[in-house]
Amino acid sequence: MSGNGQLFTVGVDVGSSAVKTAVVRMPTEGGEEVLALRTDRIRRRDLRKVIAEAYPLALSQAGIEAGQVAYAASTGEGELVDFRRGHFYGMTTHARGAVFLDARVRAVLDVGALHARAMRIDSRSKVLGYRMTSQCASGSGQFLENVARYLGVSLEEVGTLSCSARSPEAVSSICAVLAETDVINMVSRGIATADILKGIHQSMAGRYVKLLRAIGAAEAHVLITGGLAADAGLAEAMRESAGGDGLGMTIHTHPDSIYAGALGAALWGGFRHRVLERRAAAAANREAP
Amino acid sequence: MNPELTSLLDRVRELAEDLDFTAVRAWKDEGTDRKAVGHMPIYVPRELIHACGMLPVGVLGAGDRLEIIRGDAYFQSYICHIPRSTIELALTGRLDVLDGMLFPSICDVIRNLSGMWRMLFPERYVRYVDVPQNFSSEVGGTFWRRELEQLWNDLAKLAGRAGGDDELRSSIAIYNENRREIRELYEARSREPWVYPASELYLVVRAGNVLPPEEHTLLLRRYRDLAAQEPGRHEQDLSRVVVVGTFCEQPPLGLLLTLERAGCSIVDDDLLLGLRWLTEEVPEDGDPLDRLTAAYLTSSCETASVYQPEGRRGGWLVESVQHNRAEGVIFCAPSFCDPALLEQPMLVEALAAEGIPHTQFKYSENTGQFAVIREQAGTFSDSIRLWSEA
């Protein structure tokens, strides 16, 4: 904690493929400032160790020390965050992070490695309704990562390649196993990599738009968060799918979208810190003679 | 983690997962003619069994560790899981270690299970323990005193030795100490839930179902000391909740872990009620059967299977929320549990009158998927922490 009532808070979003850490300065009067953001890929390493190593690096990037942190919050698979003071559920943190990144947001699509979740929210970031993809992996980032590996392209190249596609090739949108078989067949038929990737993005986008429609976000300002938010190809396919559906929803991304969970955790942490401080002060007043 | 705490927790986990009741067998093997008497969850006067030199053994079903092959043939699909897994345990010989079996009056299903037991195992001692639902000393007291006397005589016969009043008074003292230790552990957990996670505390208390009470008391005490000394168990800002509905069929350990991982600190619950049924100490002087009778009438905890006069149901839950400074209640009842599910609307009404938030879901002792429960508990936890003051 620093002077003038401002707080330093940290959010740690433990996902299945990466740990995202955010350090935020929260002045009393509002106007929160992001001091540091970092992503650490897990890559089969000891997760507790990855988290513990990322924390001091994030603090150092922010120019603060652990003793100055008023509230460190976890989200995602947060039980391994030993230094946490509190934990918030992923839906709550992505909603808060999304509104922080773009105040016009009224629906969030959180696309992680293992699932996607659509949320309808209000201006305070309160979740009003949500839907998740089923357990099928074809709607997830992990599936896209696997396909990129089969095609011999890096994850960073996927979006650009997809956007350059001329004749997208449709893939199965139901089953990851069948979709992967589709991809192998396409490669052997000589379909261009860009067209394969675009086809996959279109398939995923179709499912996500259905999720958004199911939660009543047909005319909402939608922000994509989670690991796949950085995938420009997916965002473009989403825009096409939403437009093609005749819906009024608008699809957006933000450069820091992948940190929405970590940012939300840090911001909610600051909120809770102040609530607890108020309660402690009220209790002290009650006990005072 | 302190290696002693690790080993203590490993041991209680093994005891909970051991469907062969190895600890009970080991206890019996340590002496000649030792006998063990099993009982279903909720209250039986364990003191009577203990005073006859026998080991009371709580039978809590088979959890998620036994495939039900024959048990399903005994119960319709709309009956809860614990009776079918208990039958399965018995039919596979795992309960042969028990020389007798008591079935307290939890619900019709457990009462019927006692009848099945009589038919399936005619050579073993079986008794339906019909606890009174009338709490006046003239009616319920007279009835319960007679029941206890009958049970006392039966157990003495089974043990092959008559337990005397002195032995019973001594057993009462031993169980008083055991219940006191459990109560103190619960109070400590309520003060500092981050020191005593529910997933640990549950296993430590649960060990009392298969260990002699003297040993269990020492275990409880040691756990409390070791957990308190454990570095890294610092204060956490999680939602304080009371979990209700788990008094008979036990939730899988994974469910308790899921609630904790979703951001909930369980500060009170109705798990393993039978081990802490009497909320006050039973006087260790006077006529011990009279004392046990009076204790049941005046110090029983309140739960779904116990009669409550109209309008009183739920009072205990509101009191628990207030006493434990809980922020919400999670109704977590086994599927098809009539007592828990029929009581729930009345409890909800009592909470609503006080503006206490709550959520509800169902489980079965062999539930293996907790994603939906995690989703629900996580959003509930966040809603009470983030929006209750909005």
Interface residues (C-beta under 8 A of the other chain):
Chain A: Y71 E77 G78 E79 D82 R84 R85 G86 H87 F88 Y89 G90 M91 T92 R124 K126 V127 M132 W268 F271 R272 V275 L276
Chain B: G232 H234 E235 Q236 D237 L238 E260 R261 A262 G263 E375 G378 T379 S381 D382 R385 L386 W387 E389 A390
